[in-house]
């Protein structure tokens, strides 16, 4: 923890490097940057553009840059559990809602059958990345974490990363297969911005 307190975010910190200062808080930091208006956190520019360049280049003032740096440094130096409580709303598992369309369920069952693992679980989570800030992550796993929210839909085992629940509440996962494209699509009412690929949002 002492190392995290010493290492500070400055105006010269490369944007992508901000997430590496304290990886356990990357989701919170990404959300802070997105809420501020810095959407390049998930694009190629983040690998060479500094925080100062990104903020000033998007029309913000020096005072706003100083405030953002102060807030970010406060987050990386605080206890991770306390930050999580203060920075993200708690979603009650009883009211959490994530559904797959009939086409998505059909595809999931098809993949599980092809894998020959009838007890597989589809795990849904959100990770930093993509052109809009976040990426949806779907994985077939043998055993979900004890910290995951677990439920079934049409006999399909589904697990949701609890740290991603506030991003995924109310989402509908569909599957399309056309001449132009195929794959899972995400209809997310929580997304402020989205990508044409349907797999990235902010």
Residue pairs with C-beta under 8 A, 6 or more apart in sequence:
4 21
4 22
4 76
4 77
5 77
7 21
7 76
8 73
9 18
9 21
9 51
9 69
9 72
9 73
9 76
10 51
10 69
11 50
11 51
11 52
11 55
11 65
11 69
12 50
12 51
12 52
13 21
13 50
13 51
14 46
14 47
14 48
14 49
14 50
14 51
15 33
15 38
15 40
15 41
15 45
15 46
15 47
15 49
15 50
15 51
15 54
16 41
16 46
16 47
18 29
18 33
18 41
18 51
18 72
19 26
19 29
19 30
19 41
19 128
21 76
22 29
22 75
22 76
24 80
25 75
25 76
25 80
25 83
26 128
27 126
27 127
27 128
27 163
27 164
28 75
28 83
28 84
28 87
28 88
29 72
29 75
29 76
30 41
30 42
30 128
30 133
30 134
31 87
31 88
32 68
32 71
32 72
32 75
32 87
33 41
33 133
34 41
34 133
34 192
34 202
36 55
36 60
36 68
37 58
37 60
38 51
38 54
38 55
38 58
39 132
39 133
39 193
39 202
40 46
40 49
40 54
41 128
41 133
42 128
42 129
42 130
42 131
42 132
42 133
42 134
42 135
42 200
42 202
43 131
45 54
46 54
49 57
51 65
51 68
51 69
52 65
55 64
55 65
55 68
56 62
56 65
75 83
75 87
84 163
88 166
89 166
90 166
91 165
91 166
91 169
93 149
93 165
95 169
96 149
96 160
96 165
96 169
97 169
97 170
98 124
98 158
98 160
98 168
98 169
98 170
98 171
98 172
98 173
99 153
99 171
99 172
99 173
100 108
100 153
100 154
100 156
100 158
100 172
100 173
100 174
101 172
101 173
101 174
101 175
103 174
103 175
103 176
104 173
104 174
104 175
104 184
105 153
105 154
105 156
106 175
107 175
107 184
108 122
108 156
109 156
111 140
112 118
112 120
112 140
112 156
115 140
117 140
117 142
119 142
119 157
120 140
120 141
120 142
120 157
121 140
121 141
121 142
121 143
121 144
121 150
121 157
121 158
121 159
122 138
122 139
122 140
122 156
122 157
122 158
122 159
123 137
123 138
123 139
123 140
123 141
123 144
123 148
123 158
123 159
123 160
123 161
124 136
124 137
124 138
124 158
124 159
124 160
124 161
124 164
124 168
124 173
125 136
125 137
125 139
125 160
125 161
125 163
125 164
125 168
126 134
126 135
126 136
126 137
126 161
126 164
126 167
126 168
127 134
127 135
127 137
128 134
128 135
129 135
129 200
130 195
130 197
130 199
130 200
130 201
131 195
131 197
131 200
132 191
132 193
132 194
132 195
132 200
132 201
132 202
133 193
133 200
133 201
133 202
134 167
134 200
134 201
134 202
135 199
135 200
136 184
136 186
136 199
136 200
136 201
138 173
138 184
141 159
144 150
144 157
144 159
145 159
145 161
147 161
147 162
148 159
148 160
148 161
148 162
149 159
149 160
149 162
149 165
150 157
150 158
150 159
150 160
151 158
152 158
160 168
166 190
167 188
167 190
168 188
168 190
169 190
170 188
170 189
170 190
171 186
171 187
171 188
171 189
171 190
172 186
172 187
173 184
173 185
173 186
173 187
174 184
174 185
174 186
174 187
175 182
175 183
175 184
175 185
176 182
176 183
176 185
183 198
183 199
184 199
185 198
186 198
186 199
186 201
188 194
188 201
191 201
191 202
192 201
192 202
193 201
193 202
194 200
194 201
194 202
195 201
